[in-house]
Structures are given as C-alpha cells and as structure tokens.
Amino acid sequence: GSEYEHVIVVLPPDGSPLLTRELLYTAVTRAKHSVTLICTASALTKAIETVTERGSGLIEALA
C-alpha cells in the first residue's frame, strides 16, 4: 500500500457507519513517521470497538 511521512486522520462522528477498526488501522499504518488524529474520544473508542464482519463466502464455499 501507499506510505506517507506524515498522516492526518479526520474521523467521522461516532454515529457514522464508516467508523471502524479497519479504517483506523489502514489510516495509521500508512504513516512512516507520524500520525495526527482529529476526532472525539468517543469516535476513537467507537472505531477501536467496531470490527467489520467480512462476507467473502469462503467458509460456505469450503463446506
């Protein structure tokens, strides 16, 4: 993936369906040196706690 020296992450409000651990992980891991998070504490907590359920169908295909 792409990498950048410095990354600024603006998280949406804590009621947003876009607020997920995967979004936060992807944003943070793009930084080589520094990350600046712009968000509320509740939005950050919500992002950390919300894991996206993947629906690839692989389990069903292997059954």
C-alpha positions, 0 to 999 in steps of 0.5 A, a space after each residue: 500500500 501507499 506510505 506517507 511521512 506524515 498522516 492526518 486522520 479526520 474521523 467521522 462522528 461516532 454515529 457514522 457507519 464508516 467508523 471502524 477498526 479497519 479504517 483506523 488501522 489502514 489510516 495509521 499504518 500508512 504513516 512512516 513517521 507520524 500520525 495526527 488524529 482529529 476526532 472525539 474520544 468517543 469516535 476513537 473508542 467507537 472505531 477501536 470497538 467496531 470490527 467489520 464482519 467480512 462476507 467473502 463466502 469462503 467458509 460456505 464455499 469450503 463446506 
